[in-house]
Amino acid sequence: MHNPTMYRVMEEKRFGVWTSIPLNDYEAMRQDVKAMSFTERLELARNSEIGWQLFPLECGSQLKVISGVELLCLTSEQLKVLLDKKPYIQEQHPGICAIDEDPIPKLLF
């Protein structure tokens, strides 16, 4: 399901009336974006006002390498804001925390 604000973001005011972009233009954009890698899509979103409106958490997050795998991670501040707005996440996942650095090297075997 699309982000509910997506339709509002896609609208523009023309001749004093709110209209949305034509469906053919929208579908062409979707196909172009679909062909991109995740990193390319993230960079595209970060470089556009619409991207920040639709995906504020993703645009503000950081790519980090954890145990050799690149992951999209929220900052501590972002996670705090998210948990303040959506407390059920903390209830359902009590161990949730921000990852500031790779925890694997700290494990003692």
N, C-alpha and C positions, 0 to 999 in steps of 0.2 A: 504494500500500500504506500502511496506517495505521502510525503510530509504534507500535512494539511495546509501549510502556508505556501506550498509550491504554486498553487493556482493563483494566489494573490500576488506572488512575486512575478509570475509570468505576465500579469496584466500591465498594460501601459495606457496612459491617457492620450487619446488622439481626438482632436477636434472637440474637446470638452466632454468626451464620453470615454468611459473605461472599456477597453477591449483587450482581448488576449491575442497572443500570436496565432497565426494560422496553423491548423493541424499539420499540414504538410511540412512547414518549417520546423515545427516541434519534433515531428518524427525524424526528419533529417538530422537534427541536432542529437537526438537520442542515439541514432545509428553511429554518428561520428564519435560520440562519447563512449559508446559500448565497445568500440574497437580499441580504445586506449587501455593502457595498463592502469592498475590502481594508483600507482605513484603519479602518473601523468594526469589522471582525473583529479587527484588530490591537489596537485599543483594548479590545475585549471581552476578549481573551486577557490583555492586560496587567493588567486589573482583576480577574482571578480566579486563585485558587490553581491550579486545574486548567490554565489557560492557561500559567502559568509552568512547570508540570510537563511539559506536552506540547511546548511550543515555547520553551524557554529562550533560544535564540539570537535568535529572531524578537522575543520580548518585550523583550530587552535591547538590540536594535539601534536605530539611529536613522534616521529619514527625512531624507535630504539631497537638495538640488537640485543636480544635476550637468548642466551645459549645458542648463538649462531643463527637465530631466526629474527628477521626484521618484523617488528610489531608496531601497530599504532597505539600509543599510550597516552592517557590523559595525564595532565600535570596534577600535582597535589591540589592546587587551587581549583582546577576544573572539576576534579572529583568531589571536592567539598561542596561546590555550588550544585553539582548534579544531585548529590545525596541530600542536600538541604531541600531541593525541589521535589525529589522523588525518594522519600524515606523508605518506601517498601523495598527498594533495591538493597539497602543495608540490612533490612530484616530478612530478606530471602538469601542474601550472600554476606553473612556476618564477617567473613574474612577478607572482604574486598579492600584493596589498598592501592595506592599509586606506586608504580615501580620507578624509582629514581635512578637505579643502576642495576646492572645484571646481578641477580642474587646467587647464581650458580657458583661463581668462584668462591663465595663465602661459605659454602657448604663444606663441612668436614666429613670426609669419607673414612 
